[in-house]
Amino acid sequence: MYVKQEFKQMLGIYKTIAVFLGTLSSLHAASTDRCFEDITLTGDPVNITSPGYPKPYGANLTCGWKIHTSSPDRRVGIHIAYFSLEPSVNCKYDNLSFYDGPEKSNVSMFTFCGKESTPSSFLSTRDSMYIEFISDSFVNAAGFRINVMDIEKCGGTLTATSQQQHLNSPGYPYTYFK
């Protein structure tokens, strides 16, 4: 009886350790919830979160992140891991916008709000991207967590060799980019 109870306690400890290690591994990438960061990607993904994530973000926020790849022949890859903003028609309240280039004045790729369906992954057409998050003074939701990656530009020439090699979609193991 005593051995069985001790075993259950040890099993509980192992489960706690497993959950803790799983949480740490998902946070392995560098992470920021600070506003107005200038981020140059160097190979490892960077997590960008709404301020305070996973707790609700604050009111009347404007945040921006300038993302740059490691070289002009690479692209910015976005994977939306979690997304929940205040619902609104035409995204006039809280929203998250992505611009194709280093400034807000560049072409807007997407603006998301509410809990609408968002593409899980997409890719810039340039070597930089500007991301802007805006919240109003009313409802504050859980926010977002996005993974930002330095992705090799598609295209080029494949040459067959006698050695086995692997070809992965850009951003693998994340879903492919649209």
WOTAMO-V286251 format. One record per backbone hydrogen bond with DSSP energy under -1.0 kcal/mol. NH is the residue of the N-H (numbers start at 0). CO is the residue of the C=O. E is the energy in kcal/mol with one decimal. If there is no record, write none. Layout:
[[NH;CO;E] [NH;CO;E]]
This chain:
[[4;0;-2.0] [5;1;-2.4] [6;2;-2.5] [7;3;-2.1] [8;4;-2.1] [9;5;-2.5] [10;6;-2.7] [11;7;-2.2] [12;8;-2.1] [13;9;-2.6] [14;10;-2.3] [15;11;-2.1] [16;12;-2.5] [17;13;-2.4] [18;14;-2.4] [19;15;-2.4] [20;16;-2.8] [21;17;-2.3] [22;18;-2.1] [23;19;-2.4] [24;20;-2.4] [25;21;-1.5] [27;24;-1.1] [31;46;-2.4] [35;63;-1.3] [38;65;-3.3] [40;67;-3.2] [45;147;-2.4] [46;29;-3.9] [47;145;-2.9] [48;31;-2.4] [49;143;-1.8] [52;49;-2.4] [54;51;-2.2] [56;140;-1.5] [59;135;-1.9] [62;132;-2.9] [64;130;-2.4] [65;36;-2.4] [66;128;-3.3] [67;38;-2.7] [68;126;-2.4] [73;70;-1.7] [74;150;-3.2] [76;148;-3.0] [77;121;-3.1] [78;146;-2.4] [79;119;-2.6] [80;144;-1.8] [81;144;-1.8] [83;142;-2.4] [84;113;-2.5] [91;88;-1.2] [94;133;-2.3] [95;111;-2.3] [96;131;-3.1] [97;109;-2.7] [98;129;-3.0] [99;106;-3.0] [100;98;-1.6] [105;102;-1.4] [108;97;-3.0] [109;97;-1.3] [111;95;-2.9] [113;85;-1.2] [115;112;-1.3] [121;77;-2.0] [123;75;-2.5] [128;66;-2.2] [129;98;-2.0] [130;64;-2.5] [131;96;-2.5] [132;62;-2.4] [133;94;-2.5] [134;60;-2.4] [142;83;-2.7] [144;81;-2.2] [145;47;-2.8] [146;78;-3.1] [147;45;-3.0] [148;76;-2.7] [150;74;-3.1] [152;72;-1.4] [171;168;-2.1] [173;170;-2.2]]
